[in-house]
Amino acid sequence: MSMDNPSKATQHTKTCRIILFPLPFQGHINPMIQLADILHSKGFKISIIHTQFNSPDPSKYPHFMFHLIPDGVPEDQASKHDILRVLHILNTDCVPLFSECLGKLLSAHDDIACIITDAMIYSSQAVAEDLGIPRIALRTSSVCSFLTFAALPVLREKGFYSDNLDSRWEEPVVELPPLKVKDVLGIHIRNLDDTLKIVNDMVEGTKKASGLIFNTFQDLEEPNIANLHEHFRLPTFLIGPFHKFFSAASSSLLTQDRSSIYWLDTQKTSSVLYVSFGSLAAMDEKDLIEVAWGLANSMQPFLWVVRPGLVQGSEWLESLPDEFLEVTGKRGYIVKWAPQQEVLSHPAVGGFWTHSGWNSILESICEGVPMICSSFFGDQTVNSRYINDVWRLGIKLECGFEREEIESAIRKIMLEGEGRQDIIERLVCLKEKIDGFSSTSVNSLSDFISTFKSSVV
């Protein structure tokens, strides 16, 4: 994807600085760092404010300036990835520290055009207004999931959550097609009231922003994008997939095991199912065993990422039955973390069983790899429903983790047949549109940011 097209804003961007503030989770840090690289390639100077929790390594980005602030995230909550608690701290306790740091930067530099913050750090909008600097929100997930989040308070007002939901588990949510009741309920991490408050504050903070950036592309989400423009009347820029501009490898918080690539080199073309549930998902031992036997019974080769901490109360592989390792033998390969973009682009990989995180979905689409979708929380339930019902790029596991459904899905995705071929054809079509994507949207964003500092020569 070319980044060489000149923009009319070039004369300004060479002396403009942008301050970025990412949410400190892997799936949010990656796209923010990629966006920083994209904007730096357009001539902007980049400064990144970051929390101590999940801090990136500044030595990997000598072209950026880093400003770390304490965040007040207790070690026990950080280790458990208590997402709601971390979000609450970032939007309350962390606000004065962010404001102080940003204020110092504004005093020290007269070339700052704007700040770009993760949409989930909604408190940054008030800070920006107080300091008199424009804020652009970055939403690191899909447009369809963002619109779903925006609709949740309305659903509550209509009494959605007060009904007998157990009996309506499989029913459609008429206000949010194609979602089912279980998809909407799957968004909530733990506490309904806390979740809805954070969602509402995020949406309201986004509405007040000067602009909105999505890591997505028009051909994938066209109907949702039209809906977005109808409800959010602010300049919006679709400049994804970010990783087509810059890889996320350097911003990984986990050590990548490159032996996975060497193992893939020994496998047949399109024969391997890659399994990874991301950097935050957690399951119990029973679910892990179902996953294991689903993989074993499918008789397909697999590369499985079992991240330490994936299984609650387990260090790593001790929950796996000995028979599983005996049965699968050399047909399976297990690592703690893998270089995902490189894995998905490997000729041996024929399918991807994913937690349905947005970065993973985009990477799979770009490499033309069919998906099996599980979901754990947040936007994942929406993404997986769209993969299955709307975009038809894979199969959603409807029953959670049951070995029979898992085995069936693996065979449908991995074995040559009408179902797999239809998915492959749709992926090829999308991939061609991405490969032909120009940097027009990036230039538009660059021009837009430059208007904030148009007096800079």
Buried (B, 14 or more C-beta within 10 A) or exposed (E): EEEEEEBEBBEBBBBBBBBBBBBBBBBBBBBBBBBBBBBBBBBBBBBBBBBEBBBBEBEEBEEBBBBBBEBBBEEEBBEBBBBBBBBBBBBEEBBEBBBEBBBEBBEEEEBBBBBBBBBBBBBBBBBBEEBEBBBBBBBBBBBBBBBBBBBBBEBBEEEBBEEEBEEBEEEEBEEBEBBBBBBBBBBBBEEBEBBBBBBBBBBEBBBBBBBBBBBBBEBBBEEBBEBBEEEBEBBBBBBBBBBBBBBBBBBBBEEBBEEBBEBBEEBEEBBBBBBBBBBBBBBEBEBBBBBBBBBBBBBBBBBBBBBEBBBEEBEBBEBBEEEBBEBBEEBBBBBBBBBBBBBBBBEBBBBBBBBBBBBBBBBBBBBBBBBBBBBBBBBBBBBBBBBBBBBBBBBBBBEEBBBEBBBBBBBBBBBEEEBBEEBBEBBEEBBEEBEEBEBEBBBBBBBBBBBBBEEBE
